[in-house]
């Protein structure tokens, strides 16, 4: 089992989760974070740190978000690891309330 970043992170990219990850499993894209399933040790410390509740245990990912499981693995192969907290995107607070934003994901 691993942890998965889901749709709520798109256009927000809060990085509170990054600082607490003991193995640097997060990777950063232009407007989204993913968890590298090969690096994740299933510790769950990132889950309560996410202010938009975008991180789930793989087995608990909501059905309408399950496509993010392979997406995290795919993007983690090409995106660079992120190991320190950075400022969220400038309009993150506004986007944190938006649903159905898959089409806004930048690769």
N, C-alpha and C positions, 0 to 999 in steps of 0.2 A: 504494500500500500504506500501511496505517496500523497502529498497535498497538491492541490490544484488551484490556480488563480482563475476566476471566472469573469463573466461579462461586466460586473460592477466596477472592475478596475479600469476599464477602457475610458480614456480621456480624463482620468483622475490621477492615477499613478502615484498614490501616496506611498512613501517608502518606509513607513514605520516598521513594517515587517522585516525589512532587510537587516536592520541593526541587530535584531534578536536572533537571527538565523546562525546557529553555531557552525554550519558547514558551507556557508555562502552558496546556497542552492538557487538563489534568485538570479534571473537574467532580465536585462532591460531592453525594451524596444522604444520606439518613438513616443507612444502614448499608452503603454501597457507593460505589465510585468508578468513573467512566467516563472514557474518553479521547475527546475531541471529534475526529472524523476530519478535520474541516475545519481544525483547528489543528495537528494532529500533523505533524511534519516527518520522521518515520521515522528518528530518530537512534538509537533503541534504548537510550539511557542509563537509562531507567526500568526496563528488564527485570531487570538484576542487583540492583536496589535493593529489589525486592519480596520480602519474607521468606516469602511463601507461594506464590511462583511463579505468580501469577495473570495476568501480562501476557505476551501473545504477539504476534508479528507476525501480521497478518491471515492470511497464507498458511499459517501454522503452527498456527493455532487447532485444537485437537483436534476431531474430528468431532462428539463429543457436546457440544461447547461452541460450535459455530458460530452458534447462535441469539444469542450475545452480541455478534456483529458488528453486526447491525441494532439491538440493544438499546442498545449504547454510543452509536450515532448518535442514536437516539430520545431517550434520557435527557439527552444533552449539550445538546439544544435547550432543555430546561426547567430543568436544574439549574445552579447557579451555579458559576463557576470557583473552584478552590481553588489558591492559589499558595504556601502555606507549610505546612510540616509541623505537624501537630497530633497530640495523643495518640491512640493507637488506641482503639477501643471498649474498655470496661472488661473484658469477657470475651473479648477477641480471641484470646488464646492458646488458650483452650478451643475456640473456634469454628474456629481455623486447622486443626484436625485432622478436622473434620466434612466429609463429602462429601454430595452430594445436598441442597443447601440453597437451591435456587432459590425454593422456596416461602417463604423467609425474607426475600427481597428486598423492601425497603420503597421505594415510589416516592414 
